[in-house]
Structures are given as C-alpha cells and as structure tokens.
Amino acid sequence: MPPGPMRLYGYHRSTATWRVRIGLHWKGLAFSTEAVDLRAGAQHAPAWRARHPQGLVPALELADGTVLTQSLAILEWLEETVPQPPLLPPDPIVRARVRAVALAIACDTHPLQNLSVLQRVEALAGAAAARTWAADVVARGLGAVERMVDPGPFAFGARVSLADVLIVPQLANARRFGVDLGSLPRLLAIEEACNALPAFQASRPEAQPDFPG
Ligand SMILES: N[C@@H](CCC(=O)N[C@@H](CS)C(=O)NCC(=O)O)C(=O)O
C-alpha cells in the first residue's frame, strides 16, 4: 500500500488523467486532485514543467514528494504496489494481450490526437482538417482494438483489466471527434459494463471538481 496521501494533477477531460483516476479508484485508494487547465495552457508554465518535464498531464505526487508521470507507468506502479484487485490477468499470454491493447491506445492512437498535435494540424491546415485528422486516427486505432479484445463483459473476459482502463476514456474522445461508433459494438458493450462499476463512475470527467458548469 503506498504510504500517505497522494495528489493527482490533471484535467477532467484528459484521457491520460482519466486512466489514472480509474486505476486509483479501482484499487480503492484515496487521493486529492489538482487541476492543470490544458485549455488555458497551464501545462506550458515553467512551474508545471518542473513537475512534468514533458509539459503534459497527468502527474501523481506521492506523500514523500516523489512525482510519477506517464499514465501507463503510474498504472504499472500501482499494480506493483497494490496488487489487489488486479489490473493484469495471471496468464502471461493474456497479460501480453491486455498490454497490447493498452499500448495500441496509449502509444499508437492517443498521441496522434493529443491537444498539441491537433493545435499544430489546425495551424497548418485549419480546424476542419484537424477534426478530420483526429477522427481518422481514433477510428483506425479503435477499429484495430475492436478486433484485439476478447470480451465479455470486459475487454478480456469476466474481470476488469488495464485494457478496459484505456478503452473507456478513448471512446469518449471518439465521440468528441465525431467518430462513427457503429463499427465498434464490442467496445461499446465493454464500455457499458465498465460504466456500471463505481470506480469507472467516479472517474468520469463530469464527476471531477474542474468539470465546467
Ligand atoms: N503518454 C502520456 C500522454 C500524456 C498526454 O498527452 N496528456 C495530454 C492530455 S490527455 C496533455 O497533457 N496534453 C497537453 C498538450 O498536448 O499540450 C501519458 O499517458 O501520460
């Protein structure tokens, strides 16, 4: 069990922050949150870069002042320090498949539609091009994930895994970018199963203190 209080720095709509929120709630850990307003550019402030050299969110500050960054690294750390309830299955092959889904989203999909990338595409080619770009990369990424999962009701059978933690937030981005979800029936069913669980409900952007309105 990690000693003492933890603080999660992030943004309500950030899917990388959302992943860590799910992980913390899933493990039943108490934590406080502090918003880094991405729309206002707070991630570029020197004080924030001192905490996260990449100028991204999330960052998890531990009780002794240690700061962890990168959502997957934080989730793996959580799994190692608080093994129950698990986020990785016992079978090494299934584990590899769970991690493959997590990486397909975290490494091959999300970075291509990140805020700074979309701002750059918009500056070069306009807002419509940026939106088309985002929808294309998310449709391609989740289209592959749809064929990688082995549900149900969760992504890999009867137990929640790291794959679910990545899929649910990325589906929200798919909606935001206007991706046609009709070709993702398995992912939508996984999302529905996850959203029935308290850890996923408490992690939704709408449930965060920095959610507008
Ligand atoms: N691979 C990183 C991605 C972090 C990331 O890209 N965070 C986004 C929000 S989801 C961000 O801070 N974007 C700010 C920007 O692009 O300026 C992780 O998983 O932690």
The ligand as an ORCA input file, in Angstrom:
! r2SCAN-3c Opt
* xyz 0 1
  N       1.665      9.220    -22.821
  C       1.251     10.216    -21.898
  C       0.316     11.178    -22.591
  C       0.035     12.388    -21.750
  C      -0.748     13.406    -22.574
  O      -0.574     13.504    -23.783
  N      -1.617     14.164    -21.890
  C      -2.407     15.126    -22.586
  C      -3.818     15.159    -22.055
  S      -4.617     13.595    -22.297
  C      -1.804     16.503    -22.406
  O      -1.279     16.807    -21.359
  N      -1.886     17.347    -23.447
  C      -1.414     18.699    -23.360
  C      -0.896     19.203    -24.659
  O      -0.897     18.478    -25.643
  O      -0.495     20.380    -24.669
  C       0.548      9.564    -20.693
  O      -0.044      8.503    -20.901
  O       0.627     10.081    -19.571
*
